Amino acid sequence: MNTEPPTGDDLTRMLVSMKKDVLERAADTTRRRPGRRFGIAFGLVALIGLGSAGGAVAMGFVPSPFEGLAQPEPSASVSAPPAPTPTATPTPEPSAPPSTQPVGGTPQPYLPMDCATLATESSLTSLLRAPELAQEEGLVFTPRDASLRQNGVQTCQWTSSSEADFAVFEVDISLDDPASADALAAKREGGAGADLGLGDDSALACGDALRCAATVVVGDYWIEAGYEQSQEFGGDTTDLVVAQLGRIADVVRPLEARAPWAADAASRRWVATGDCSTLDLVTPLGTIFADPSLDASWSEASPDGRNALVAAASDEYDCQSEGTTQDDDGLPIYTSIQVNVSAGARWGYERFREYAVAGPGASDGFTTVTVTGAEDGLLQCDGMSSICYLDVLVDDSWMRVIYEGPVDAGQAPRLVQVAESVIAAR
């Protein structure tokens, strides 16, 4: 059995099919618009753009020793789905959750169970024959990921693949919200889901893109789940997905939620005080980039594709400004500047920096830079690229500035100037 990460056509197929939804969710990938755009040509940019779990697998930074799918295949080597777990099986006793979390420490999700234990307790091997976590739990690649974690969202993604096929199962688990009942009812009325009879409320929709999306509300928790595979759904694929969701609901229901995470006092300076209009700059973007069309006020960046109630858990600044100029032939050239700030996410910045500089994602594309008013800065950019990322540690908070536009060797210092301008205005 081949245990190497997918390559060549397999990798291309995986990027196109499996990660379409992740690309839509990536908070750091700016909106695509008609006109002249430019390619990405360096290191972790693809990883950041793909999103945390999917990018780590696709770029080969995370081993992929998967054995195959549990779904029926035209092969005698595929075992039949195991019989349902008897209802008499006692529910595992949950460990007592901590009453508090260390202020400013590494946040723990509300669900007092890690991804590995959740997979074991819910018999995930009944859906994926060889489930493997796509990345180290708690490793984040964006301020949005860090903000969701700080607000208690547990995200798990498991992958299983063979030489020819792959399957992915992922969940976002957050605290239930009073709006969940209306949101689920609207989903069903809109034809985007059918009641599964699971938990306290549920919906499932399987589309033509070899993907199922499900929602289950059970006890204190709201569960958003997605399943995708490379081969055509068999007659019992939906049954396998529903059975897995039912087992997760049974495991999650009795668990008492952890206490909320709290940021330290230093990061209060960066707590979002409203919409993007409250994120000021000392020097206007149009002046920094010599492009007056960038001087329009900040707007909220594109949504990341998560369920609205899950995405609402993020309390970061996620702001964007876009401008348009013309080249010598009169063709439009678009420039986008995006600023993301997650208050209190020092832990996330440090984990990302370690991964990118000394860990599996290490490359020569990262440069340490000095940003006035900040403790640390990490830049990924080069003269042949149309996109640059500047990550900044300031007041125990994680700021990311993103440039996308014409290739220009002067874009790197301009990103530093943007960060310094936002810090000075704060």
C-alpha positions, 0 to 999 in steps of 0.5 A: 500500500502506498503511504506517500502523500498524493502527488501529480494528478492525484494531488491536483484532483485533491486540490480541486475537489476536496478543498474547494470549500476550504478555499472558499473559507480561507479568510486570508484569500481575497475575493477574485474579480475580473481583470488582471490577476497574478500568480502565487509563487512561494512557500507557505502562501499556498498553505495559508490560502488553502486553509489550515488542515487541507493546506498542510496535507496538500503541500506535503508538510503532514504525513498521509499514511492512509489506507483507504475508504470504508465505503463500498468499492469494486474491490474485495479488499474493502470490508463491509461497514461494521454493525451498529453499536448496540444501544446498551453500550454505556456512554463513556464517563466524561472527565471533569472539565476545568472550571477556568482557563489560564488567562492569556494561555493557549485556549481550549475549546468548549468541548472537553474532548480532543479530536483523537478521543472524539474519533475513537469514542465515535468509532470513526473507523466505521466511516473512514477505514484509516482516519488520520488527523490532517494536522496537529490539533491547535495549530492555526494558520490565520488570525481567524483560526485563532479567533475561533479557537479562542471563542471555543470552536473545536475544529477536527478534520480527518482524511483517508486515502489510497492510491486512487481515492480519498475521503474527508470528514470534518467537524466544527463544534461550538456552543449552541446558539438561540438562533440555531432552531430558526437557522435549521428550519430555514435551511430545510425550508430552502431545500438545503437539508432534510431532518435526520432525527438526530440530537435535538435538531438536525439537517443533512444535504448531499449534493452532486459534488460528492459532498454532504453537509450536515448540522446537528444540535445536541445538548449544549453544542452546535455541530457543523459537519462535512463529508467528501470523497473522490468516488461516486456515492454508493447506496449506503454512503449517506447511511454511513455519514448519518450513522457517524453523526449519530455516534458523535451526537451520543458522545457529545451530549453528556459533556459539560462545556469548558469555561470560556477562554480569557485574553490578557489585559495587554490585548484589550487594545485590539478587541474589536470595538465595532465594524471595520470603520473603527480600524483607523490608519495614521497614513491613508492606504492611497498615500502608502501605495500611491493609489488614491482608489484605495482610500475608500473606507475599510469593508468587511472581508469576504465570508469564509464559508463556515456556517453563520453561527460558527463563523459568528464566534470569531471576534477578530477584525477582518477588514479589506480595501480594494482599488482599481487602476489601469495599465497602459492598454487600459486593462483594469488592475486590481489591488487589495489590502487586507488587515486581520487582527485577533486580540490576545492570539499571541499563542497562535502567532507563536505556533504559526511562527515556529511552524513556518520558521523552524517546523515542517513549513520552514522555507527560505521565503520568510523574513523577520522584519522590524515593525515599529510599535510591535514585538515581532514581524514575519514577512513572506514575499518576493519580487516575483509574487503578486501576494505578500503576507506580513504577520505581526505580534503586537500587544499579545495579539496577532495582526496579519496584513495581506497585499494582492496586486501588481508585482512590485519590489516595493510592496514589502516595505509598504506592508510594514508601513500599513501595520505601523500606521494601524498600530500608531492609530490605535 
